Amino acid sequence: MTSETPTKSGIPLSDSLAGLPRFLDLRQLIGLSTLSKSAVYQEIAAGRLAAPLKIRPGRSVWRYQDVQAWLVQLEQKAMERALKARGPLIRRTAGGQPAVR
């Protein structure tokens, strides 16, 4: 049994098509990441984000799965920086006893 999702054209999208890759254009990528266009291309140059697929002249897209993995990495790095800036969670008091925040 397959569940069907209606599309704009009214043609149902079966489960067999649901696994196909989805794509994002630059505008959508910037919206998800809140980075500027130049920052996105710096991420690509640094090898942290996959290069876009050129689907025709002047049109590039990114695989949704690649962008999702990249956003997870950005989030993890942000959390690491926040924890590092916060300092250790257990500090020592003047008497040498742990003082938990």
C-alpha positions in Angstrom: 0.0 0.0 0.0 1.4 3.4 -1.0 0.4 6.7 0.4 -0.1 9.4 -2.2 0.6 13.1 -1.9 -1.2 15.4 -4.4 1.0 17.8 -6.4 0.2 21.1 -8.0 -0.7 19.4 -11.2 -3.1 17.0 -9.4 -1.0 14.0 -10.2 -0.3 12.0 -7.1 3.3 11.5 -5.9 3.7 7.9 -4.8 6.1 6.7 -2.2 8.4 5.4 -4.9 9.1 9.0 -6.0 9.4 10.3 -2.4 13.1 9.2 -2.2 14.2 11.3 -5.1 16.7 14.1 -4.2 15.2 17.6 -3.6 17.1 20.7 -4.6 17.6 24.2 -3.2 18.6 27.3 -5.1 20.8 30.0 -3.7 18.0 32.1 -2.4 16.6 29.1 -0.5 20.0 28.2 0.8 20.6 31.7 2.1 17.2 31.7 3.7 18.0 28.5 5.6 21.5 29.4 6.7 21.1 33.2 7.2 24.5 33.6 5.6 25.3 36.0 2.8 25.9 34.9 -0.8 29.6 35.6 -0.4 29.7 33.6 2.9 28.0 30.7 1.1 30.7 30.7 -1.6 33.4 31.0 1.0 32.0 27.8 2.7 32.2 26.1 -0.7 35.8 27.2 -1.3 36.8 26.0 2.1 35.2 22.6 1.3 32.6 22.7 4.1 29.7 22.9 1.7 29.3 20.8 -1.5 29.6 22.7 -4.7 26.3 23.4 -6.5 25.1 21.4 -9.5 24.9 23.4 -12.7 21.6 22.4 -14.2 21.7 25.0 -17.0 23.6 28.2 -17.7 23.0 30.7 -14.9 21.2 28.1 -12.8 22.8 26.2 -9.9 21.2 24.1 -7.2 22.3 22.2 -4.1 21.1 18.8 -3.0 18.9 19.1 0.0 20.7 16.3 1.8 24.1 18.1 1.3 22.7 21.3 2.7 21.0 19.5 5.6 24.3 17.9 6.6 26.2 21.2 6.3 23.6 22.9 8.5 24.0 20.2 11.1 27.8 20.8 11.1 27.3 24.6 11.4 25.0 24.0 14.4 27.4 21.7 16.1 30.3 24.1 15.6 28.2 26.9 17.0 27.3 24.8 20.1 31.0 24.0 20.6 31.9 27.6 20.4 29.2 28.6 22.8 30.3 25.9 25.3 33.9 26.9 25.0 33.1 30.6 25.6 31.0 29.7 28.6 33.8 27.9 30.3 33.7 24.7 32.3 30.4 23.7 33.8 32.1 22.8 37.1 34.2 25.4 38.8 36.1 25.1 41.9 35.4 27.3 44.9 38.1 28.9 47.0 38.0 25.8 49.3 38.6 23.5 46.3 35.0 22.1 46.3 33.2 21.8 43.0 30.6 24.6 42.4 28.2 23.5 39.7 26.5 26.2 37.6 
